[in-house]
Amino acid sequence: MSAFQAMEKARQLATTSHDTVLATTGAAWLLFKQGEFARARSLADSTLAATRAVTTDDATAMFGLAALTGKISKKNDQSGRAN
């Protein structure tokens, strides 16, 4: 099993939104490191769009996703409102 496959399995098995955010963030960065920039950005974009309420921990993890897409200011605004 590859590292990406392990992250995909973690996403499937996630039981909390925080676990999902962490697994998705890991998967996106693995794609980025493998040079699959379009897939990494697509995964980051879909995660940022789908995640509404964020905790401080989620906001920290999602900041990296925002960096992948160039949407840092959007997530920075959300992290200021984190629970």
C-alpha positions as CSV (number, residue, x, y, z in Angstrom):
1,M,0.0,0.0,0.0
2,S,1.4,3.4,-1.0
3,A,1.4,6.4,1.4
4,F,-1.4,8.0,-0.7
5,Q,-3.5,4.9,-0.5
6,A,-3.1,4.8,3.2
7,M,-4.2,8.4,3.4
8,E,-7.2,7.6,1.3
9,K,-8.1,4.7,3.6
10,A,-7.8,7.1,6.6
11,R,-10.2,9.5,4.9
12,Q,-12.7,6.7,4.4
13,L,-12.4,5.5,8.0
14,A,-12.5,9.0,9.6
15,T,-15.2,9.3,12.2
16,T,-14.9,13.0,12.9
17,S,-14.6,16.1,10.8
18,H,-11.2,16.7,12.3
19,D,-9.9,13.3,11.3
20,T,-11.2,13.9,7.8
21,V,-9.5,17.3,7.6
22,L,-6.2,15.8,8.8
23,A,-6.3,12.8,6.4
24,T,-7.3,15.1,3.5
25,T,-4.6,17.5,4.3
26,G,-2.0,14.7,4.3
27,A,-3.3,13.3,1.0
28,A,-3.1,16.7,-0.7
29,W,0.4,17.3,0.5
30,L,1.5,13.8,-0.7
31,L,0.0,14.5,-4.1
32,F,1.9,17.9,-4.1
33,K,5.2,16.2,-3.2
34,Q,4.7,13.6,-6.0
35,G,4.3,16.5,-8.5
36,E,0.6,15.9,-9.0
37,F,-0.2,19.6,-8.6
38,A,-3.6,19.6,-10.3
39,R,-4.9,16.8,-8.2
40,A,-3.5,18.3,-5.0
41,R,-5.1,21.6,-5.8
42,S,-8.4,20.0,-6.7
43,L,-8.5,18.0,-3.4
44,A,-7.5,21.1,-1.4
45,D,-10.2,23.2,-3.2
46,S,-12.9,20.7,-2.6
47,T,-12.0,20.3,1.1
48,L,-11.9,24.1,1.6
49,A,-15.3,24.4,0.0
50,A,-16.9,21.6,1.9
51,T,-15.6,22.5,5.4
52,R,-17.8,25.1,7.0
53,A,-17.3,25.2,10.8
54,V,-13.7,24.9,11.8
55,T,-12.0,24.4,15.1
56,T,-8.6,26.0,15.8
57,D,-6.9,22.7,15.1
58,D,-8.8,22.3,11.8
59,A,-8.0,25.9,10.8
60,T,-4.3,25.2,11.4
61,A,-4.4,22.1,9.2
62,M,-6.5,23.8,6.5
63,F,-4.1,26.8,6.4
64,G,-1.7,24.5,4.4
65,L,-4.5,23.6,2.0
66,A,-5.2,27.2,1.5
67,A,-1.6,27.8,0.7
68,L,-1.8,25.1,-2.0
69,T,-4.6,27.0,-3.7
70,G,-3.5,30.6,-3.0
71,K,-6.6,31.2,-0.8
72,I,-4.6,31.9,2.4
73,S,-6.6,35.1,3.2
74,K,-9.9,33.2,3.1
75,K,-8.8,30.6,5.6
76,N,-7.0,33.2,7.7
77,D,-10.3,35.0,8.1
78,Q,-12.0,31.7,9.2
79,S,-9.2,30.9,11.7
80,G,-10.0,34.1,13.4
81,R,-13.5,32.9,13.9
82,A,-12.6,29.3,14.9
83,N,-14.3,27.8,17.9
